[in-house]
Amino acid sequence: MEQSKLEEFNHWWLKGKVDTDLALPFKRDVYREIEKQMSKRFMVALVGLRRVGKTTIIYQLIQDLLETKIDPTDILFFSFDEDRAAIGEILDTYRELNKKDFREKRVYVFLDEIQKCKNWENEIKKYYDLYPKLKFIISGSESLFIKRKTKETLAGRIVEFVLMPFTFKEYLHFKNIKEEEWKYETKIKPLFLTFAERGGFPETFSFESERDFKEYIRTLVVDKIVYKDIPRLFRLEDPEFLRVLLELISTNPGMYIDYQSLSKQFGKDRRVIKNYISYLKESFLILLLGNYRKGSITTLRKKKRAYPADTSFIFMYKTKMEEGFFGRVVETLAVNKIGATTFWKNWHEIDIIADDIPIEVKYQEKIRPEDFKPLLEFMRKFKKKEGIIISKHEEGKKTFAEGRIKLIPAWKWMLQN
């Protein structure tokens, strides 16, 4: 490949530092955990939605390496989002240009949007095994490990970090709200309501126009994944149907996925629908929750509930918020905050089961006695002694024969670990 292309990507070879508009000062909460892996042998993989800061983290890691006085030419960056080339071609050109011996000196290799590189897993495995001093840091906008062969190829060689949109805590840090101010409801709750509506894509935090916000989410996040990323990865015939399913889930957060019913509604084979739903999940656009049971086989056979992976998708598609719908938005926030995987439905229904603790969202003016019944039924059935109600206003603890239920306002719960 052309040497000028590598020089363009790696401007620090000449400048000795990363451009400040690329290595932005704000660092995500997960950054320190990623940084700890830089001295280890394993590859590091950053995966997640578009526009959540994966490339920014790469530039921040590069800048931190430069500040430790590492030779700038010992750091190689290439983005497959911008250009196409084989990994071997990139490394050979770099090695020739900078006169590097991969067996003699540690070299950091950053490969962005690597899923766009054909046969990347086998190529990178070859170099990883041949040259122990090469440190690979890769990123991808879809799960890089969907295919079984990829998992098998890189088993024991890679550490994966999944980056989702910003959390509410990160949002407050980004807005320079000091932690000592977080306890003041009059200060934090308005910010929580804005975050709930706009979601966690950092480039939208300064947008004032609703039109600009929706256009950003549609064109730079959803359309690129639905019409480009997923069809390229899975060779889909009908990407428009992906968008239809995403809109359906985003405007009905928490909906039950009934493949037979969806098949009749859209005139599609239920197997096709099941595949398309899985593509949305593997591309981090939605979350699927299974029904909690002690036996995982039973859980798998039950209908799942689906949520958009960020509340911005809800507001992109919803032209009007019906009265009472905001509780579904808060429910979506809660599901995404903890990466929930299970709910519970028996005679009653509970939104989230996390670490065997039932969590119910009741974003309403007053918590009624009947609102405790689902939690108490779960606690009695599974012999659990605690539950949580995420409320609109109320805070405190209620003690029952089955155990204790904690009530906590949504804005405050979003700030808990």
C-alpha positions in Angstrom: 0.0 0.0 0.0 1.0 3.7 -0.3 3.3 4.9 2.4 1.6 8.3 2.3 -1.6 6.7 3.5 0.1 5.4 6.6 1.7 8.7 7.2 -1.7 10.4 6.9 -3.2 8.1 9.5 -0.2 8.3 11.9 0.5 12.1 12.1 2.2 11.7 15.5 5.3 10.1 13.7 6.1 13.7 12.7 4.3 15.8 15.3 5.1 13.6 18.4 1.5 13.9 19.6 -2.1 13.2 18.7 -4.2 16.1 17.4 -6.2 17.5 20.3 -9.5 17.3 18.4 -9.0 13.5 18.1 -7.7 12.6 21.6 -10.4 14.5 23.4 -9.9 15.2 27.1 -13.0 13.5 28.5 -12.4 9.8 29.3 -15.1 7.2 29.8 -15.4 5.3 33.0 -14.1 2.1 31.4 -11.0 3.8 30.1 -8.8 2.9 33.1 -9.7 -0.8 32.8 -8.8 -0.7 29.1 -5.5 1.0 29.9 -4.5 -1.7 32.4 -4.5 -4.2 29.5 -2.0 -2.2 27.5 1.0 -3.8 29.2 -0.3 -7.4 28.8 0.1 -9.8 25.9 -3.5 -10.2 25.0 -5.2 -8.4 22.2 -7.7 -5.8 23.3 -11.0 -5.5 21.4 -13.3 -2.5 21.7 -16.8 -3.2 20.4 -20.1 -1.5 20.5 -22.4 0.9 18.7 -21.2 3.6 16.3 -20.5 7.0 17.7 -20.0 6.0 21.4 -16.3 6.9 21.5 -14.3 3.8 20.5 -12.1 5.6 18.1 -11.6 8.4 20.6 -10.5 5.9 23.2 -7.9 4.6 20.7 -6.5 8.1 20.2 -6.4 8.6 23.9 -4.5 5.4 24.4 -2.0 6.5 21.7 -1.6 9.9 23.3 -1.0 8.3 26.7 1.6 6.0 25.2 3.4 9.0 23.7 3.4 10.8 27.0 5.4 7.8 28.5 8.1 8.7 25.9 7.5 5.7 23.6 8.9 6.2 20.2 6.1 7.7 18.1 7.0 5.3 15.2 6.4 2.3 17.5 2.7 3.1 17.3 0.7 2.1 14.2 -2.9 3.1 13.5 -5.1 2.2 10.5 -8.9 2.7 10.0 -10.8 0.3 7.8 -13.7 2.7 7.9 -11.6 5.1 5.8 -9.7 2.7 3.5 -9.3 -1.0 2.6 -6.2 -3.1 2.8 -5.0 -6.5 4.0 -3.5 -6.5 7.5 -0.3 -8.1 6.1 0.0 -5.3 3.5 -0.4 -2.7 6.2 2.2 -4.3 8.5 4.7 -4.9 5.7 4.5 -1.3 4.5 4.9 0.0 8.0 7.8 -2.3 8.7 9.6 -1.2 5.6 8.9 2.5 6.1 10.1 2.6 9.7 12.7 -0.1 9.6 11.0 -2.1 12.4 11.9 -5.6 13.5 8.8 -7.1 15.1 10.9 -9.6 17.0 13.1 -7.0 18.6 10.9 -4.2 19.9 7.3 -3.8 21.1 5.0 -2.2 18.6 1.4 -1.1 19.3 -0.9 -1.8 16.4 -4.3 -0.1 16.5 -6.8 -1.3 13.9 -10.1 0.6 13.8 -13.4 -0.9 12.4 -11.6 -4.1 11.7 -14.8 -6.1 10.9 -14.6 -4.4 7.5 -11.3 -6.2 6.8 -11.9 -9.6 5.1 -10.5 -12.6 7.0 -9.2 -10.3 9.7 -9.4 -13.0 12.5 -7.0 -15.4 10.7 -4.6 -12.6 9.6 -4.3 -11.1 13.1 -3.9 -14.5 14.7 -1.0 -15.3 12.4 0.9 -12.1 13.4 -0.1 -12.5 17.1 1.4 -16.0 17.2 4.5 -15.2 15.2 5.5 -11.9 16.9 4.9 -11.9 20.7 6.0 -8.2 20.9 3.2 -7.0 18.7 0.4 -5.5 20.8 -2.9 -5.4 18.9 -5.8 -3.1 19.9 -8.8 -3.5 17.6 -12.3 -2.0 17.4 -15.5 -2.8 15.7 -19.0 -1.4 15.4 -20.6 -4.8 15.5 -19.8 -7.8 17.7 -16.6 -9.1 16.3 -17.3 -12.5 17.7 -20.7 -13.4 16.3 -19.3 -16.2 14.1 -18.2 -19.4 15.9 -15.0 -19.6 13.8 -13.9 -16.2 15.1 -14.4 -17.2 18.7 -12.4 -20.4 18.1 -9.7 -18.7 16.1 -8.9 -16.1 18.8 -9.8 -18.1 21.9 -7.4 -17.3 24.8 -5.8 -14.4 22.9 -8.2 -11.5 23.3 -9.9 -9.4 26.0 -13.2 -7.7 24.9 -14.7 -4.5 26.1 -18.2 -3.6 25.1 -18.9 0.1 24.9 -22.5 1.2 24.9 -23.8 4.8 24.9 -22.8 7.0 27.9 -24.3 6.3 31.3 -26.0 9.0 33.3 -23.0 9.3 35.5 -20.7 9.8 32.4 -23.2 12.4 31.1 -22.9 14.4 34.3 -19.1 14.2 34.2 -19.2 15.2 30.6 -21.3 18.2 31.6 -18.8 19.1 34.3 -21.3 18.6 37.1 -19.3 17.9 40.2 -20.1 14.8 42.2 -20.8 16.8 45.4 -23.7 18.3 43.5 -25.3 15.0 42.6 -27.3 14.8 45.8 -29.4 17.9 44.9 -32.6 16.9 43.2 -33.3 20.4 41.9 -29.9 20.3 40.1 -29.9 16.7 38.8 -33.4 15.8 38.0 -33.8 18.2 35.1 -30.5 16.8 33.7 -31.9 13.3 34.2 -35.1 14.2 32.2 -32.9 15.5 29.3 -30.7 12.5 29.4 -33.7 10.2 29.4 -35.1 11.9 26.3 -31.8 12.3 24.3 -29.9 9.2 25.3 -26.1 8.7 25.6 -24.5 9.6 22.3 -21.9 12.3 23.3 -21.9 14.3 20.1 -25.6 15.1 20.6 -25.2 16.5 24.1 -24.8 20.1 22.8 -27.6 19.9 20.2 -30.5 22.3 20.8 -32.6 21.5 17.8 -34.7 18.4 18.0 -34.5 18.1 14.2 -30.7 18.1 14.3 -30.7 15.5 17.1 -33.0 13.1 15.2 -31.1 13.6 12.0 -27.9 12.7 13.7 -29.2 9.5 15.3 -30.9 8.5 12.1 -28.1 9.1 9.6 -24.9 8.5 11.6 -26.0 5.7 13.9 -29.1 3.8 12.7 -28.9 4.1 8.9 -25.2 3.2 8.8 -25.7 0.1 10.8 -29.0 -1.0 9.2 -28.2 -0.3 5.6 -24.5 -0.8 5.5 -22.9 -2.7 8.4 -25.4 -5.5 9.0 -26.1 -6.2 5.2 -22.4 -6.3 4.5 -21.8 -8.8 7.4 -24.8 -11.0 6.8 -25.6 -10.4 3.1 -29.2 -9.4 3.8 -31.8 -9.1 1.1 -34.1 -6.7 2.9 -32.3 -4.2 5.1 -35.4 -2.0 5.1 -37.2 -4.7 7.2 -34.4 -4.3 9.8 -35.4 -0.7 10.1 -39.0 -1.6 10.5 -38.3 -4.0 13.3 -36.1 -1.5 15.1 -38.8 1.1 14.9 -41.4 -1.3 16.2 -39.2 -2.2 19.2 -38.2 1.4 19.8 -41.8 2.6 19.9 -42.9 -0.3 22.0 -40.0 -0.8 24.5 -40.4 -4.0 26.5 -42.6 -5.6 23.8 -42.8 -9.4 23.8 -41.2 -11.0 20.7 -43.8 -13.4 19.3 -42.2 -14.7 16.0 -45.5 -16.3 14.9 -47.4 -13.1 15.3 -44.8 -11.0 13.6 -44.7 -13.5 10.8 -48.4 -13.0 10.1 -48.1 -9.3 10.6 -45.3 -8.8 8.0 -45.8 -11.8 5.8 -42.3 -13.0 6.5 -41.0 -16.5 7.5 -40.6 -16.7 11.2 -37.1 -17.9 10.8 -36.2 -14.8 8.8 -37.7 -12.6 11.5 -35.8 -14.5 14.2 -32.5 -14.0 12.3 -33.2 -10.3 11.7 -33.9 -9.8 15.4 -30.6 -11.5 16.3 -28.8 -9.2 13.8 -30.2 -6.2 15.6 -29.1 -7.6 18.9 -25.6 -8.6 17.8 -25.1 -5.1 16.3 -26.0 -3.6 19.8 -29.1 -1.9 18.6 -31.5 -3.8 20.9 -31.4 -5.8 24.1 -33.3 -9.1 24.5 -34.4 -10.3 28.0 -35.5 -13.8 28.7 -38.0 -15.0 31.4 -36.2 -15.7 34.6 -36.3 -19.4 35.7 -34.0 -21.5 37.7 -33.5 -23.7 34.7 -31.9 -21.9 31.7 -33.6 -24.3 29.2 -37.0 -23.1 30.3 -35.8 -19.5 30.0 -34.7 -20.0 26.4 -38.1 -21.4 25.3 -40.1 -18.5 26.6 -40.9 -15.4 24.7 -38.3 -12.6 25.1 -38.8 -8.9 25.7 -37.0 -6.4 23.5 -35.7 -2.9 24.3 -33.8 -0.4 22.2 -30.2 0.0 23.3 -30.6 3.7 23.9 -33.5 5.9 24.6 -32.5 8.2 21.7 -34.0 5.6 19.3 -37.4 6.0 21.0 -37.4 9.7 20.6 -36.1 9.5 17.0 -39.2 7.5 16.0 -41.8 8.8 18.4 -43.5 12.0 17.1 -45.6 12.4 20.3 -45.2 11.1 23.8 -48.5 9.8 25.1 -49.3 10.5 28.8 -47.8 7.7 30.9 -45.4 6.5 28.2 -42.4 8.1 29.9 -42.4 5.3 32.4 -41.5 3.0 29.5 -38.6 5.3 28.7 -37.3 5.0 32.3 -37.7 1.3 32.1 -35.5 1.3 29.0 -32.9 3.3 30.9 -32.9 0.9 33.7 -32.6 -2.2 31.4 -29.6 -0.6 29.6 -27.9 0.8 32.7 -27.3 -2.7 34.1 -27.3 -4.6 30.8 -30.3 -6.6 32.0 -30.8 -10.1 30.6 -33.9 -11.4 32.4 -37.4 -10.3 33.5 -40.0 -12.4 35.3 -43.5 -13.2 34.4 -45.8 -15.6 36.3 -49.2 -14.4 37.6 -47.5 -11.0 37.9 -44.6 -9.4 35.9 -41.4 -7.8 37.0 -39.3 -5.7 34.6 -35.8 -6.8 35.6 -34.2 -9.6 37.6 -30.5 -8.7 38.3 -28.3 -10.8 40.5 -31.5 -12.6 41.6 -32.9 -9.2 42.9 -36.3 -8.2 41.4 -36.4 -4.6 40.1 -39.7 -3.0 39.1 -40.0 0.5 37.5 -43.0 2.4 38.7 -42.6 5.9 37.4 -45.9 7.3 38.6 -47.1 10.0 41.1 -47.7 7.5 43.9 -46.7 4.0 44.8 -49.8 2.0 45.6 -50.1 -1.2 47.9 -50.8 -3.4 44.8 -47.5 -2.3 43.2 -45.6 -4.4 45.8 -47.4 -7.6 45.0 -45.2 -8.8 42.0 -42.0 -8.3 44.0 -43.5 -10.0 47.0 -44.6 -13.0 44.9 -41.1 -13.3 43.4 -39.4 -13.0 46.8 -41.7 -15.6 48.3 -41.4 -18.1 45.4 -37.6 -17.8 45.1 -36.9 -17.1 48.8 -35.2 -13.7 48.2 -35.2 -11.1 50.9 -34.9 -7.9 48.9 -36.5 -6.1 46.0 -36.3 -2.6 44.4 -39.0 -0.2 43.1 -37.6 2.6 40.9 -40.1 5.4 41.5 -40.8 8.9 40.3 -40.6 10.6 43.7 -40.8 8.2 46.6 -37.9 7.0 48.6 -37.6 4.7 51.6 -37.9 1.1 52.7 -40.9 -1.1 53.2 -40.6 -4.3 55.3 -42.8 -7.3 54.7 -42.9 -10.9 55.9 -41.1 -11.8 52.7 -38.3 -9.3 53.1 -37.5 -5.6 52.4 -38.4 -3.5 49.4 -36.4 -0.4 48.7 -38.0 2.6 46.9 -35.7 5.0 45.1 -36.3 7.8 42.6 -35.2 7.0 39.1 -32.7 9.9 38.9 -31.0 8.8 42.0 -31.0 5.1 41.1 -29.3 5.9 37.8 -26.3 7.3 39.8 -25.8 4.1 41.9 -23.2 1.5 41.1 
